[in-house]
Amino acid sequence: MRTRGNVAISACTALSGVALTLTGGGPMATADTTPAASCGSWSRSVVASGYNMLEGLAFDGRGGLLLSDQAASGVGGAIRRLDVGARSTVTMVDGPGAVLVSGDTAYYVSGLSLSAVLSAKSDGAINVIDLNNGATSTVAANLRLPNGLAQLPNGDFVFTSDMGPDQRVSLVRNGSYAGPLAGPTSTNGVTYDAERRRLFVSTTFDPTTTIAMYDIDRPGSDPTLFTLPGFGPLNGGDDLTVGPDGNVYLALSTGGKVVRLDPNTGASCTVADGLPLTTAVEFGSGPGWDLNALYATSYLGTVTELSREH
């Protein structure tokens, strides 16, 4: 079974000394992309609705789906928990973004709100929820509009931002902002693939929709860039995940699609369309959720299950 990036990483791996260099030189490699024949047929079913603007999701492995729920007013929000047949609020927070789970801990970013955009303040943060007792804390503060979030094997975090003065993926080390990585701008989704030891990052507003792949074992090297069909702003690349099949699945918010990229070949295809304002995708995990189904959130306040038809 493929190990996904939000699974807890063993202590020996965490001590491997992985470090990403903040800048790189030379031209970035770009992979040729050719359309795949088909993603196959996928059915869809709305499993929850009535939320506000859902920005991200992560399964806690205990039967719950954690959702970052942004207030439509631009101020406020919450981390919600959706169980099969039940809903609850984990914590209230202003402008929640991506959520990721590692063992007994959930991490989420805050400060991704309209008020934060208009104020131009660096009041974003990476926050922690103890899944055993619900206690919350902050591991990094004073970040500018953090959106996506991933954790590297050595404990460092990376976050993205598609708004603000610097829109590259950025590094947080020992609780402090450590600067941007070389690579694309207008970054949004980010996920770490533990099996490949690669970091995948998507873009939103650039003219070309791009997925950048960073090799964490080659510090300072430029990422490989995969381009997807369509005009970037009309696609609106959002959050992404690596599936158990090793493919990368990306939500296109403006385009209302979920697409699949094979990082080995560069081939891409559409899993589902007609999904307006889809923001994030993740495969099911934990009791009550289909491990082979892809779950998608949207700014319309819905959670949709996408299941491959056999």
Sequence and secondary structure as in RCSB ss.txt:
>XXXX:A:sequence
MRTRGNVAISACTALSGVALTLTGGGPMATADTTPAASCGSWSRSVVASGYNMLEGLAFDGRGGLLLSDQAASGV
GGAIRRLDVGARSTVTMVDGPGAVLVSGDTAYYVSGLSLSAVLSAKSDGAINVIDLNNGATSTVAANLRLPNGLA
QLPNGDFVFTSDMGPDQRVSLVRNGSYAGPLAGPTSTNGVTYDAERRRLFVSTTFDPTTTIAMYDIDRPGSDPTL
FTLPGFGPLNGGDDLTVGPDGNVYLALSTGGKVVRLDPNTGASCTVADGLPLTTAVEFGSGPGWDLNALYATSYL
GTVTELSREH
>XXXX:A:secstr
    TTS   HHHHTS     S   S   EE   B S    EEEEEEE   SEEEEEEE SSSEEEEEEE TTSS
 EEEEEEETTEEEEEEE SS   EEEETTEEEEEE  SHHHHHHT   EEEEEEETTT  EEEEEEEESS   EE
E TTS EEE  SSSS  S EEEETTEEEEE SS SSEEEEEEETTTTEEEEEESSSSEEEEEEEETTSTT   EE
EEEEEEHHHH EEEEEE TTS EEEEETTTTEEEEE TTT  EEEEE   TTEEEEEE  STTS TT EEEEETT
S EEEEEE  
